[in-house]
Amino acid sequence: MKYLTEEQLQELAQFDTPTVANALEKFGLNSKIEGFTSPEIRSIFGKSTPIVGYACTAKTSGQAPGGPQSEELLMSYYQSIKDCPIHPISVLQDIDETPIASFWGEVQATVHKALGCKATITSGGV
């Protein structure tokens, strides 16, 4: 996989999300009715500087019991952040119908910061 340079990411950060989405649409990779941001997605910090980077993804659940496989998946997810050469962004989907727990707290924030994670996007609790 070829990654963008720091300079290219900084240049990309000059554009807002709708502008980037409109540009990507020209490539015809997806239909015009998929890949949009739903109204539930919002910044909890209000206005801030745009962040660009590479998504490191995982799914979480407070209802599903953990086990050896969960530990392996977590370590694989951490490794994806560590291996990302530039601007990793954590993207976590809470798969519970109604989130009942939070993956994010002081420990996970510290771990992710130590791994170089630049931001978090989640459908779960924080």
MOPAC internal coordinates of N, CA, C and O (Angstrom, degrees):
PM7 1SCF
backbone

  N    0.0000 0     0.00 0     0.00 0    0    0    0
  C    1.4523 1     0.00 0     0.00 0    1    0    0
  C    1.5308 1   108.58 1     0.00 0    2    1    0
  O    1.2310 1   120.85 1   -45.46 1    3    2    1
  N    1.3009 1   115.98 1   134.54 1    3    2    1
  C    1.4497 1   120.90 1   177.67 1    5    3    2
  C    1.5322 1   108.71 1   -97.77 1    6    5    3
  O    1.2310 1   120.77 1   -52.01 1    7    6    5
  N    1.3127 1   116.13 1   127.99 1    7    6    5
  C    1.4612 1   121.47 1  -179.12 1    9    7    6
  C    1.5229 1   110.24 1  -100.14 1   10    9    7
  O    1.2310 1   121.37 1   -27.41 1   11   10    9
  N    1.3383 1   114.99 1   152.59 1   11   10    9
  C    1.4559 1   120.03 1   173.79 1   13   11   10
  C    1.5224 1   109.34 1   -70.29 1   14   13   11
  O    1.2310 1   120.58 1   -25.03 1   15   14   13
  N    1.3123 1   116.50 1   154.97 1   15   14   13
  C    1.4616 1   120.99 1   176.93 1   17   15   14
  C    1.5279 1   109.57 1   -79.85 1   18   17   15
  O    1.2310 1   120.70 1   -12.53 1   19   18   17
  N    1.3117 1   116.27 1   167.47 1   19   18   17
  C    1.4707 1   121.51 1   175.74 1   21   19   18
  C    1.5293 1   109.96 1   -56.61 1   22   21   19
  O    1.2310 1   120.42 1   137.27 1   23   22   21
  N    1.3124 1   116.81 1   -42.73 1   23   22   21
  C    1.4678 1   121.25 1  -179.31 1   25   23   22
  C    1.5296 1   111.10 1   -63.98 1   26   25   23
  O    1.2310 1   120.34 1   138.87 1   27   26   25
  N    1.3267 1   116.95 1   -41.13 1   27   26   25
  C    1.4624 1   120.43 1   178.89 1   29   27   26
  C    1.5236 1   111.27 1   -65.56 1   30   29   27
  O    1.2310 1   120.46 1   140.09 1   31   30   29
  N    1.3378 1   116.73 1   -39.91 1   31   30   29
  C    1.4676 1   119.44 1   178.06 1   33   31   30
  C    1.5258 1   110.81 1   -65.35 1   34   33   31
  O    1.2310 1   120.06 1   140.32 1   35   34   33
  N    1.3265 1   117.50 1   -39.68 1   35   34   33
  C    1.4638 1   120.50 1   177.94 1   37   35   34
  C    1.5266 1   110.68 1   -63.91 1   38   37   35
  O    1.2310 1   120.53 1   141.20 1   39   38   37
  N    1.3158 1   116.58 1   -38.80 1   39   38   37
  C    1.4649 1   120.02 1   177.76 1   41   39   38
  C    1.5276 1   110.45 1   -64.82 1   42   41   39
  O    1.2310 1   120.40 1   136.73 1   43   42   41
  N    1.3209 1   116.84 1   -43.27 1   43   42   41
  C    1.4641 1   121.48 1   178.73 1   45   43   42
  C    1.5253 1   111.33 1   -61.41 1   46   45   43
  O    1.2310 1   120.14 1   145.12 1   47   46   45
  N    1.3293 1   117.35 1   -34.88 1   47   46   45
  C    1.4678 1   121.83 1  -178.80 1   49   47   46
  C    1.5321 1   112.85 1   -66.52 1   50   49   47
  O    1.2310 1   119.86 1   169.28 1   51   50   49
  N    1.3113 1   117.88 1   -10.72 1   51   50   49
  C    1.4624 1   121.07 1   178.18 1   53   51   50
  C    1.5247 1   112.57 1   -74.40 1   54   53   51
  O    1.2310 1   120.69 1   164.47 1   55   54   53
  N    1.3285 1   116.28 1   -15.53 1   55   54   53
  C    1.4633 1   120.76 1  -175.05 1   57   55   54
  C    1.5224 1   110.98 1  -105.70 1   58   57   55
  O    1.2310 1   120.56 1   -34.74 1   59   58   57
  N    1.3264 1   116.54 1   145.26 1   59   58   57
  C    1.4643 1   119.43 1   177.50 1   61   59   58
  C    1.5343 1   109.48 1   -78.99 1   62   61   59
  O    1.2310 1   121.42 1   -13.56 1   63   62   61
  N    1.3153 1   114.89 1   166.44 1   63   62   61
  C    1.4651 1   121.05 1  -175.85 1   65   63   62
  C    1.5257 1   113.24 1   -58.31 1   66   65   63
  O    1.2310 1   118.86 1   134.30 1   67   66   65
  N    1.3478 1   119.78 1   -45.70 1   67   66   65
  C    1.4662 1   118.13 1   179.67 1   69   67   66
  C    1.5362 1   113.38 1   -60.11 1   70   69   67
  O    1.2310 1   119.90 1   144.39 1   71   70   69
  N    1.3236 1   117.79 1   -35.61 1   71   70   69
  C    1.4679 1   120.99 1   178.69 1   73   71   70
  C    1.5195 1   110.21 1   -65.32 1   74   73   71
  O    1.2310 1   120.17 1   135.04 1   75   74   73
  N    1.3304 1   117.28 1   -44.96 1   75   74   73
  C    1.4653 1   120.97 1   178.84 1   77   75   74
  C    1.5303 1   110.07 1   -64.56 1   78   77   75
  O    1.2310 1   120.43 1   137.33 1   79   78   77
  N    1.3308 1   116.78 1   -42.67 1   79   78   77
  C    1.4702 1   120.67 1   179.52 1   81   79   78
  C    1.5249 1   111.01 1   -61.33 1   82   81   79
  O    1.2310 1   120.35 1   136.84 1   83   82   81
  N    1.3240 1   116.94 1   -43.16 1   83   82   81
  C    1.4681 1   120.41 1   178.58 1   85   83   82
  C    1.5248 1   111.33 1   -63.09 1   86   85   83
  O    1.2310 1   120.26 1   140.71 1   87   86   85
  N    1.3278 1   117.11 1   -39.29 1   87   86   85
  C    1.4627 1   120.81 1   178.51 1   89   87   86
  C    1.5274 1   110.38 1   -65.57 1   90   89   87
  O    1.2310 1   120.13 1   135.36 1   91   90   89
  N    1.3324 1   117.36 1   -44.64 1   91   90   89
  C    1.4673 1   121.09 1   179.97 1   93   91   90
  C    1.5232 1   111.63 1   -64.16 1   94   93   91
  O    1.2310 1   120.77 1   146.53 1   95   94   93
  N    1.3168 1   116.13 1   -33.47 1   95   94   93
  C    1.4637 1   120.91 1  -179.73 1   97   95   94
  C    1.5290 1   111.06 1   -59.02 1   98   97   95
  O    1.2310 1   120.21 1   148.93 1   99   98   97
  N    1.3114 1   117.20 1   -31.07 1   99   98   97
  C    1.4719 1   122.07 1  -178.92 1  101   99   98
  C    1.5290 1   112.48 1   -64.17 1  102  101   99
  O    1.2310 1   119.95 1   158.72 1  103  102  101
  N    1.3351 1   117.70 1   -21.28 1  103  102  101
  C    1.4562 1   120.99 1   178.92 1  105  103  102
  C    1.5266 1   112.37 1   -78.29 1  106  105  103
  O    1.2310 1   120.32 1   165.56 1  107  106  105
  N    1.3501 1   116.99 1   -14.44 1  107  106  105
  C    1.4577 1   121.07 1   178.03 1  109  107  106
  C    1.5128 1   114.76 1    66.81 1  110  109  107
  O    1.2310 1   119.82 1  -150.80 1  111  110  109
  N    1.3317 1   117.95 1    29.20 1  111  110  109
  C    1.4643 1   121.92 1  -178.93 1  113  111  110
  C    1.5244 1   112.57 1   -74.88 1  114  113  111
  O    1.2310 1   120.25 1   148.41 1  115  114  113
  N    1.3299 1   117.14 1   -31.59 1  115  114  113
  C    1.4656 1   122.77 1  -179.77 1  117  115  114
  C    1.5232 1   108.53 1  -131.84 1  118  117  115
  O    1.2310 1   121.05 1   -17.80 1  119  118  117
  N    1.3154 1   115.60 1   162.20 1  119  118  117
  C    1.4596 1   118.65 1   174.00 1  121  119  118
  C    1.5283 1   108.17 1   -71.79 1  122  121  119
  O    1.2310 1   120.65 1   -14.98 1  123  122  121
  N    1.3052 1   116.36 1   165.02 1  123  122  121
  C    1.4640 1   120.85 1  -177.55 1  125  123  122
  C    1.5250 1   112.64 1   -73.44 1  126  125  123
  O    1.2310 1   120.10 1   171.97 1  127  126  125
  N    1.3358 1   117.42 1    -8.03 1  127  126  125
  C    1.4658 1   119.14 1  -179.70 1  129  127  126
  C    1.5262 1   112.92 1  -106.67 1  130  129  127
  O    1.2310 1   120.15 1  -164.10 1  131  130  129
  N    1.3293 1   117.32 1    15.90 1  131  130  129
  C    1.4559 1   119.88 1   174.21 1  133  131  130
  C    1.5256 1   109.77 1  -133.37 1  134  133  131
  O    1.2310 1   121.30 1   -23.09 1  135  134  133
  N    1.3329 1   115.11 1   156.91 1  135  134  133
  C    1.4484 1   120.06 1   177.72 1  137  135  134
  C    1.5085 1   114.88 1    87.28 1  138  137  135
  O    1.2310 1   120.26 1  -169.80 1  139  138  137
  N    1.3156 1   117.10 1    10.20 1  139  138  137
  C    1.4647 1   119.76 1   179.29 1  141  139  138
  C    1.5236 1   110.54 1   -90.70 1  142  141  139
  O    1.2310 1   120.51 1   -15.61 1  143  142  141
  N    1.3170 1   116.63 1   164.39 1  143  142  141
  C    1.4569 1   122.57 1   179.90 1  145  143  142
  C    1.5193 1   109.45 1   -90.99 1  146  145  143
  O    1.2310 1   120.55 1   -51.83 1  147  146  145
  N    1.3184 1   116.56 1   128.17 1  147  146  145
  C    1.4645 1   120.18 1  -179.90 1  149  147  146
  C    1.5240 1   110.20 1   -78.42 1  150  149  147
  O    1.2310 1   120.19 1   -17.07 1  151  150  149
  N    1.3382 1   117.25 1   162.93 1  151  150  149
  C    1.4695 1   120.49 1  -179.23 1  153  151  150
  C    1.5290 1   114.12 1   -63.01 1  154  153  151
  O    1.2310 1   120.06 1   161.82 1  155  154  153
  N    1.3439 1   117.49 1   -18.18 1  155  154  153
  C    1.4585 1   119.99 1  -179.96 1  157  155  154
  C    1.5234 1   112.49 1   -71.69 1  158  157  155
  O    1.2310 1   119.97 1   157.58 1  159  158  157
  N    1.3212 1   117.66 1   -22.42 1  159  158  157
  C    1.4640 1   121.67 1  -178.88 1  161  159  158
  C    1.5239 1   108.56 1   -77.16 1  162  161  159
  O    1.2310 1   121.18 1   -54.51 1  163  162  161
  N    1.3230 1   115.35 1   125.49 1  163  162  161
  C    1.4654 1   119.88 1   179.65 1  165  163  162
  C    1.5133 1   109.34 1  -158.40 1  166  165  163
  O    1.2310 1   121.22 1   -23.01 1  167  166  165
  N    1.3063 1   115.27 1   156.99 1  167  166  165
  C    1.4567 1   120.68 1   176.13 1  169  167  166
  C    1.5213 1   108.47 1   -83.79 1  170  169  167
  O    1.2310 1   120.27 1   -46.81 1  171  170  169
  N    1.3083 1   117.08 1   133.19 1  171  170  169
  C    1.4680 1   119.08 1   177.56 1  173  171  170
  C    1.5198 1   111.17 1   -87.17 1  174  173  171
  O    1.2310 1   120.13 1   177.08 1  175  174  173
  N    1.3218 1   117.36 1    -2.92 1  175  174  173
  C    1.4563 1   121.09 1  -179.31 1  177  175  174
  C    1.5246 1   112.76 1  -110.06 1  178  177  175
  O    1.2310 1   119.69 1  -171.93 1  179  178  177
  N    1.3245 1   118.19 1     8.07 1  179  178  177
  C    1.4537 1   120.28 1   179.65 1  181  179  178
  C    1.5098 1   111.74 1    71.60 1  182  181  179
  O    1.2310 1   120.85 1    30.49 1  183  182  181
  N    1.3223 1   115.97 1  -149.51 1  183  182  181
  C    1.4726 1   120.64 1  -178.65 1  185  183  182
  C    1.5172 1   110.25 1   -65.56 1  186  185  183
  O    1.2310 1   121.00 1   -48.57 1  187  186  185
  N    1.3141 1   115.70 1   131.43 1  187  186  185
  C    1.4564 1   120.62 1   176.62 1  189  187  186
  C    1.5213 1   108.72 1  -151.42 1  190  189  187
  O    1.2310 1   120.91 1    -8.60 1  191  190  189
  N    1.2959 1   115.86 1   171.40 1  191  190  189
  C    1.4591 1   121.92 1   178.65 1  193  191  190
  C    1.5256 1   109.30 1   -69.15 1  194  193  191
  O    1.2310 1   119.77 1   -43.34 1  195  194  193
  N    1.3301 1   118.04 1   136.66 1  195  194  193
  C    1.4701 1   119.51 1   177.85 1  197  195  194
  C    1.5260 1   111.07 1   -58.74 1  198  197  195
  O    1.2310 1   121.01 1   -34.36 1  199  198  197
  N    1.3211 1   115.67 1   145.64 1  199  198  197
  C    1.4559 1   121.89 1   177.74 1  201  199  198
  C    1.5189 1   107.45 1  -122.22 1  202  201  199
  O    1.2310 1   120.51 1   -48.05 1  203  202  201
  N    1.3059 1   116.64 1   131.95 1  203  202  201
  C    1.4600 1   121.65 1   175.40 1  205  203  202
  C    1.5144 1   108.16 1  -124.38 1  206  205  203
  O    1.2310 1   120.97 1   -30.85 1  207  206  205
  N    1.3116 1   115.74 1   149.15 1  207  206  205
  C    1.4490 1   120.05 1   179.99 1  209  207  206
  C    1.5121 1   110.40 1   176.14 1  210  209  207
  O    1.2310 1   120.84 1    20.57 1  211  210  209
  N    1.3173 1   115.99 1  -159.43 1  211  210  209
  C    1.4548 1   122.72 1  -177.13 1  213  211  210
  C    1.5247 1   110.81 1  -113.52 1  214  213  211
  O    1.2310 1   120.93 1   -48.69 1  215  214  213
  N    1.3256 1   115.83 1   131.31 1  215  214  213
  C    1.4556 1   121.73 1  -177.87 1  217  215  214
  C    1.5210 1   111.56 1   -74.28 1  218  217  215
  O    1.2310 1   121.15 1   -49.74 1  219  218  217
  N    1.3277 1   115.41 1   130.26 1  219  218  217
  C    1.4593 1   123.18 1   170.62 1  221  219  218
  C    1.5199 1   104.32 1  -113.84 1  222  221  219
  O    1.2310 1   119.92 1   -66.48 1  223  222  221
  N    1.3229 1   117.76 1   113.52 1  223  222  221
  C    1.4584 1   122.08 1  -166.71 1  225  223  222
  C    1.5190 1   113.95 1  -107.48 1  226  225  223
  O    1.2310 1   122.07 1   -27.41 1  227  226  225
  N    1.3424 1   113.63 1   152.59 1  227  226  225
  C    1.4654 1   121.29 1   175.41 1  229  227  226
  C    1.5194 1   108.45 1  -160.13 1  230  229  227
  O    1.2310 1   121.36 1   -14.40 1  231  230  229
  N    1.3305 1   115.01 1   165.60 1  231  230  229
  C    1.4601 1   122.02 1   174.56 1  233  231  230
  C    1.5216 1   107.59 1  -118.11 1  234  233  231
  O    1.2310 1   120.98 1   -36.15 1  235  234  233
  N    1.3439 1   115.73 1   143.85 1  235  234  233
  C    1.4600 1   120.52 1   178.93 1  237  235  234
  C    1.5147 1   109.94 1  -127.40 1  238  237  235
  O    1.2310 1   121.15 1   -20.47 1  239  238  237
  N    1.3334 1   115.40 1   159.53 1  239  238  237
  C    1.4608 1   121.37 1   177.04 1  241  239  238
  C    1.5239 1   108.99 1  -155.93 1  242  241  239
  O    1.2310 1   121.03 1   -47.75 1  243  242  241
  N    1.3128 1   115.64 1   132.25 1  243  242  241
  C    1.4515 1   120.65 1   173.71 1  245  243  242
  C    1.5187 1   111.31 1   -87.68 1  246  245  243
  O    1.2310 1   120.64 1   163.59 1  247  246  245
  N    1.3331 1   116.38 1   -16.41 1  247  246  245
  C    1.4647 1   120.75 1  -177.35 1  249  247  246
  C    1.5204 1   112.94 1   -91.91 1  250  249  247
  O    1.2310 1   120.02 1   145.47 1  251  250  249
  N    1.3193 1   117.56 1   -34.53 1  251  250  249
  C    1.4650 1   121.08 1  -177.76 1  253  251  250
  C    1.5261 1   109.47 1   -74.67 1  254  253  251
  O    1.2310 1   120.17 1   -48.91 1  255  254  253
  N    1.3138 1   117.28 1   131.09 1  255  254  253
  C    1.4629 1   118.96 1   179.45 1  257  255  254
  C    1.5224 1   111.68 1   -68.04 1  258  257  255
  O    1.2310 1   120.80 1   -38.02 1  259  258  257
  N    1.3231 1   116.08 1   141.98 1  259  258  257
  C    1.4555 1   121.40 1   177.15 1  261  259  258
  C    1.5100 1   110.48 1   -80.45 1  262  261  259
  O    1.2310 1   120.68 1   -13.30 1  263  262  261
  N    1.2842 1   116.31 1   166.70 1  263  262  261
  C    1.4630 1   121.66 1   178.28 1  265  263  262
  C    1.5082 1   108.51 1  -171.61 1  266  265  263
  O    1.2310 1   120.28 1     9.82 1  267  266  265
  N    1.3199 1   117.08 1  -170.18 1  267  266  265
  C    1.4657 1   120.55 1  -178.98 1  269  267  266
  C    1.5330 1   112.84 1   -56.06 1  270  269  267
  O    1.2310 1   120.47 1   140.76 1  271  270  269
  N    1.3321 1   116.70 1   -39.24 1  271  270  269
  C    1.4640 1   119.74 1   179.93 1  273  271  270
  C    1.5258 1   110.34 1   -65.31 1  274  273  271
  O    1.2310 1   119.75 1   142.55 1  275  274  273
  N    1.3242 1   118.09 1   -37.45 1  275  274  273
  C    1.4639 1   121.77 1   178.32 1  277  275  274
  C    1.5222 1   110.76 1   -62.43 1  278  277  275
  O    1.2310 1   120.65 1   138.88 1  279  278  277
  N    1.3121 1   116.36 1   -41.12 1  279  278  277
  C    1.4674 1   121.24 1   178.63 1  281  279  278
  C    1.5302 1   110.79 1   -63.70 1  282  281  279
  O    1.2310 1   120.50 1   137.82 1  283  282  281
  N    1.3228 1   116.64 1   -42.18 1  283  282  281
  C    1.4628 1   120.94 1   178.56 1  285  283  282
  C    1.5237 1   110.74 1   -63.76 1  286  285  283
  O    1.2310 1   120.22 1   137.35 1  287  286  285
  N    1.3270 1   117.19 1   -42.65 1  287  286  285
  C    1.4573 1   121.31 1   179.20 1  289  287  286
  C    1.5271 1   111.25 1   -64.18 1  290  289  287
  O    1.2310 1   120.77 1   139.45 1  291  290  289
  N    1.3348 1   116.13 1   -40.55 1  291  290  289
  C    1.4631 1   120.31 1   179.07 1  293  291  290
  C    1.5311 1   110.37 1   -63.37 1  294  293  291
  O    1.2310 1   120.27 1   135.19 1  295  294  293
  N    1.3305 1   117.10 1   -44.81 1  295  294  293
  C    1.4562 1   120.67 1   179.68 1  297  295  294
  C    1.5286 1   111.05 1   -64.83 1  298  297  295
  O    1.2310 1   120.21 1   143.22 1  299  298  297
  N    1.3209 1   117.21 1   -36.78 1  299  298  297
  C    1.4616 1   121.50 1   177.27 1  301  299  298
  C    1.5315 1   110.46 1   -65.31 1  302  301  299
  O    1.2310 1   120.64 1   139.39 1  303  302  301
  N    1.3267 1   116.39 1   -40.61 1  303  302  301
  C    1.4647 1   121.76 1   177.05 1  305  303  302
  C    1.5302 1   110.45 1   -63.02 1  306  305  303
  O    1.2310 1   120.28 1   131.83 1  307  306  305
  N    1.3337 1   117.07 1   -48.17 1  307  306  305
  C    1.4750 1   120.75 1   176.84 1  309  307  306
  C    1.5298 1   110.49 1   -57.11 1  310  309  307
  O    1.2310 1   120.56 1   137.68 1  311  310  309
  N    1.3365 1   116.53 1   -42.32 1  311  310  309
  C    1.4633 1   120.88 1  -179.41 1  313  311  310
  C    1.5273 1   110.70 1   -62.62 1  314  313  311
  O    1.2310 1   120.20 1   143.56 1  315  314  313
  N    1.3465 1   117.23 1   -36.44 1  315  314  313
  C    1.4637 1   119.54 1   179.05 1  317  315  314
  C    1.5236 1   111.12 1   -63.94 1  318  317  315
  O    1.2310 1   120.23 1   145.02 1  319  318  317
  N    1.3204 1   117.16 1   -34.98 1  319  318  317
  C    1.4642 1   120.78 1   176.98 1  321  319  318
  C    1.5248 1   109.64 1   -70.09 1  322  321  319
  O    1.2310 1   120.92 1   133.59 1  323  322  321
  N    1.3205 1   115.85 1   -46.41 1  323  322  321
  C    1.4685 1   120.67 1  -179.20 1  325  323  322
  C    1.5275 1   111.21 1   -61.80 1  326  325  323
  O    1.2310 1   120.08 1   141.63 1  327  326  325
  N    1.3310 1   117.45 1   -38.37 1  327  326  325
  C    1.4587 1   122.12 1  -176.81 1  329  327  326
  C    1.5278 1   113.47 1   -79.52 1  330  329  327
  O    1.2310 1   120.05 1   163.40 1  331  330  329
  N    1.3075 1   117.51 1   -16.60 1  331  330  329
  C    1.4639 1   120.30 1  -179.64 1  333  331  330
  C    1.5350 1   108.14 1   -67.03 1  334  333  331
  O    1.2310 1   119.95 1   -60.93 1  335  334  333
  N    1.3238 1   117.71 1   119.07 1  335  334  333
  C    1.4636 1   119.35 1  -172.41 1  337  335  334
  C    1.5253 1   114.97 1   -73.55 1  338  337  335
  O    1.2310 1   120.20 1   163.51 1  339  338  337
  N    1.3281 1   117.22 1   -16.49 1  339  338  337
  C    1.4596 1   118.10 1  -176.51 1  341  339  338
  C    1.5386 1   110.54 1  -155.81 1  342  341  339
  O    1.2310 1   120.57 1   -52.86 1  343  342  341
  N    1.3010 1   116.51 1   127.14 1  343  342  341
  C    1.4709 1   125.53 1   173.16 1  345  343  342
  C    1.5330 1   115.92 1    49.79 1  346  345  343
  O    1.2310 1   119.50 1  -118.82 1  347  346  345
  N    1.3318 1   118.56 1    61.18 1  347  346  345
  C    1.4659 1   118.92 1   175.02 1  349  347  346
  C    1.5323 1   110.92 1   -69.01 1  350  349  347
  O    1.2310 1   120.85 1   -39.45 1  351  350  349
  N    1.3169 1   115.98 1   140.55 1  351  350  349
  C    1.4652 1   123.09 1   176.89 1  353  351  350
  C    1.5228 1   107.18 1  -125.15 1  354  353  351
  O    1.2310 1   120.08 1   -53.99 1  355  354  353
  N    1.3175 1   117.45 1   126.01 1  355  354  353
  C    1.4561 1   122.66 1   179.24 1  357  355  354
  C    1.5265 1   109.42 1   -78.18 1  358  357  355
  O    1.2310 1   120.85 1   -54.37 1  359  358  357
  N    1.3312 1   115.99 1   125.63 1  359  358  357
  C    1.4579 1   121.67 1   177.14 1  361  359  358
  C    1.5257 1   106.68 1  -124.18 1  362  361  359
  O    1.2310 1   120.84 1   -73.03 1  363  362  361
  N    1.3378 1   116.01 1   106.97 1  363  362  361
  C    1.4660 1   121.33 1  -175.30 1  365  363  362
  C    1.5215 1   111.25 1  -116.84 1  366  365  363
  O    1.2310 1   121.16 1   -51.43 1  367  366  365
  N    1.3207 1   115.39 1   128.57 1  367  366  365
  C    1.4596 1   121.30 1   176.23 1  369  367  366
  C    1.5230 1   108.64 1  -103.07 1  370  369  367
  O    1.2310 1   120.34 1   -57.59 1  371  370  369
  N    1.3219 1   116.95 1   122.41 1  371  370  369
  C    1.4632 1   121.20 1   172.84 1  373  371  370
  C    1.5217 1   106.21 1   -83.19 1  374  373  371
  O    1.2310 1   120.11 1   -62.73 1  375  374  373
  N    1.3387 1   117.39 1   117.27 1  375  374  373
  C    1.4640 1   121.03 1  -173.76 1  377  375  374
  C    1.5279 1   113.14 1   -89.01 1  378  377  375
  O    1.2310 1   119.88 1   178.55 1  379  378  377
  N    1.3321 1   117.83 1    -1.45 1  379  378  377
  C    1.4588 1   119.93 1   175.92 1  381  379  378
  C    1.5269 1   109.25 1   -70.41 1  382  381  379
  O    1.2310 1   120.82 1   -35.26 1  383  382  381
  N    1.3468 1   116.04 1   144.74 1  383  382  381
  C    1.4692 1   119.67 1   179.09 1  385  383  382
  C    1.5261 1   110.19 1   -56.09 1  386  385  383
  O    1.2310 1   120.86 1   133.57 1  387  386  385
  N    1.3302 1   115.97 1   -46.43 1  387  386  385
  C    1.4631 1   122.18 1   172.28 1  389  387  386
  C    1.5214 1   106.41 1  -126.68 1  390  389  387
  O    1.2310 1   120.12 1   -62.97 1  391  390  389
  N    1.3457 1   117.37 1   117.03 1  391  390  389
  C    1.4646 1   118.80 1  -179.45 1  393  391  390
  C    1.5270 1   111.60 1   -55.29 1  394  393  391
  O    1.2310 1   120.86 1   -49.61 1  395  394  393
  N    1.3388 1   115.96 1   130.39 1  395  394  393
  C    1.4700 1   120.47 1  -178.80 1  397  395  394
  C    1.5216 1   111.87 1  -117.36 1  398  397  395
  O    1.2310 1   120.84 1   175.99 1  399  398  397
  N    1.3207 1   116.00 1    -4.01 1  399  398  397
  C    1.4657 1   120.76 1  -178.70 1  401  399  398
  C    1.5250 1   107.75 1  -146.47 1  402  401  399
  O    1.2310 1   120.93 1    -6.36 1  403  402  401
  N    1.3116 1   115.82 1   173.64 1  403  402  401
  C    1.4566 1   119.63 1   179.57 1  405  403  402
  C    1.5129 1   110.46 1  -128.71 1  406  405  403
  O    1.2310 1   120.63 1   -51.15 1  407  406  405
  N    1.3064 1   116.40 1   128.85 1  407  406  405
  C    1.4588 1   122.14 1   172.63 1  409  407  406
  C    1.5255 1   109.20 1   -71.07 1  410  409  407
  O    1.2310 1   121.25 1   145.92 1  411  410  409
  N    1.3437 1   115.21 1   -34.08 1  411  410  409
  C    1.4549 1   121.52 1  -173.17 1  413  411  410
  C    1.5085 1   113.65 1   -89.13 1  414  413  411
  O    1.2310 1   121.22 1   -54.37 1  415  414  413
  N    1.2903 1   115.28 1   125.63 1  415  414  413
  C    1.4533 1   124.33 1   174.60 1  417  415  414
  C    1.5180 1   107.70 1  -159.89 1  418  417  415
  O    1.2310 1   120.46 1    16.40 1  419  418  417
  N    1.3016 1   116.73 1  -163.60 1  419  418  417
  C    1.4641 1   121.30 1  -176.37 1  421  419  418
  C    1.5305 1   112.50 1   -59.82 1  422  421  419
  O    1.2310 1   120.24 1   137.17 1  423  422  421
  N    1.3287 1   117.16 1   -42.83 1  423  422  421
  C    1.4679 1   120.11 1  -176.71 1  425  423  422
  C    1.5288 1   110.92 1   -66.13 1  426  425  423
  O    1.2310 1   120.28 1   129.07 1  427  426  425
  N    1.3352 1   117.07 1   -50.93 1  427  426  425
  C    1.4659 1   119.44 1  -178.72 1  429  427  426
  C    1.5275 1   111.54 1   -64.92 1  430  429  427
  O    1.2310 1   119.86 1   142.36 1  431  430  429
  N    1.3155 1   117.87 1   -37.64 1  431  430  429
  C    1.4650 1   120.80 1   177.11 1  433  431  430
  C    1.5243 1   110.16 1   -60.46 1  434  433  431
  O    1.2310 1   120.54 1   136.82 1  435  434  433
  N    1.3288 1   116.57 1   -43.18 1  435  434  433
  C    1.4669 1   121.06 1   179.74 1  437  435  434
  C    1.5265 1   111.29 1   -66.71 1  438  437  435
  O    1.2310 1   120.08 1   135.80 1  439  438  437
  N    1.3308 1   117.45 1   -44.20 1  439  438  437
  C    1.4630 1   121.57 1   178.94 1  441  439  438
  C    1.5265 1   110.16 1   -60.59 1  442  441  439
  O    1.2310 1   120.64 1   132.17 1  443  442  441
  N    1.3230 1   116.38 1   -47.83 1  443  442  441
  C    1.4592 1   120.13 1  -177.74 1  445  443  442
  C    1.5330 1   111.87 1   -65.66 1  446  445  443
  O    1.2310 1   120.65 1   140.52 1  447  446  445
  N    1.3046 1   116.36 1   -39.48 1  447  446  445
  C    1.4649 1   119.69 1   177.37 1  449  447  446
  C    1.5277 1   109.79 1   -62.98 1  450  449  447
  O    1.2310 1   120.10 1   136.96 1  451  450  449
  N    1.3367 1   117.42 1   -43.04 1  451  450  449
  C    1.4683 1   121.40 1   179.29 1  453  451  450
  C    1.5265 1   111.73 1   -63.58 1  454  453  451
  O    1.2310 1   120.26 1   149.65 1  455  454  453
  N    1.3361 1   117.10 1   -30.35 1  455  454  453
  C    1.4631 1   121.47 1   179.21 1  457  455  454
  C    1.5285 1   112.02 1   -82.09 1  458  457  455
  O    1.2310 1   120.18 1   174.72 1  459  458  457
  N    1.3440 1   117.26 1    -5.28 1  459  458  457
  C    1.4608 1   120.98 1   177.37 1  461  459  458
  C    1.5124 1   115.02 1    94.60 1  462  461  459
  O    1.2310 1   120.39 1  -168.24 1  463  462  461
  N    1.3197 1   116.86 1    11.76 1  463  462  461
  C    1.4556 1   121.05 1  -179.09 1  465  463  462
  C    1.5370 1   110.28 1   -64.69 1  466  465  463
  O    1.2310 1   120.47 1   -46.27 1  467  466  465
  N    1.3415 1   116.70 1   133.73 1  467  466  465
  C    1.4620 1   121.72 1  -175.48 1  469  467  466
  C    1.5263 1   113.11 1   -93.92 1  470  469  467
  O    1.2310 1   119.61 1   154.90 1  471  470  469
  N    1.3273 1   118.36 1   -25.10 1  471  470  469
  C    1.4602 1   120.83 1  -175.60 1  473  471  470
  C    1.5251 1   109.08 1  -164.41 1  474  473  471
  O    1.2310 1   121.41 1    -9.52 1  475  474  473
  N    1.3262 1   114.91 1   170.48 1  475  474  473
  C    1.4623 1   121.83 1   178.53 1  477  475  474
  C    1.5269 1   109.67 1  -134.66 1  478  477  475
  O    1.2310 1   121.55 1   -41.30 1  479  478  477
  N    1.3191 1   114.65 1   138.70 1  479  478  477
  C    1.4625 1   121.88 1   170.65 1  481  479  478
  C    1.5109 1   104.96 1  -126.60 1  482  481  479
  O    1.2310 1   119.76 1   -52.45 1  483  482  481
  N    1.3355 1   118.06 1   127.55 1  483  482  481
  C    1.4542 1   120.32 1  -178.72 1  485  483  482
  C    1.5252 1   110.95 1  -147.53 1  486  485  483
  O    1.2310 1   121.32 1   -28.17 1  487  486  485
  N    1.3243 1   115.08 1   151.83 1  487  486  485
  C    1.4540 1   120.61 1   172.02 1  489  487  486
  C    1.5200 1   110.42 1   -97.61 1  490  489  487
  O    1.2310 1   120.70 1  -178.83 1  491  490  489
  N    1.3199 1   116.26 1     1.17 1  491  490  489
  C    1.4584 1   121.84 1  -177.92 1  493  491  490
  C    1.5151 1   112.25 1  -101.36 1  494  493  491
  O    1.2310 1   121.21 1     7.10 1  495  494  493
  N    1.3132 1   115.28 1  -172.90 1  495  494  493
  C    1.4613 1   121.26 1  -179.92 1  497  495  494
  C    1.5228 1   111.87 1   -78.39 1  498  497  495
  O    1.2310 1   121.72 1   -22.83 1  499  498  497
  N    1.3088 1   114.32 1   157.17 1  499  498  497
  C    1.4686 1   121.54 1   176.58 1  501  499  498
  C    1.5127 1   108.25 1  -128.75 1  502  501  499
  O    1.2310 1   120.10 1   180.00 1  503  502  501

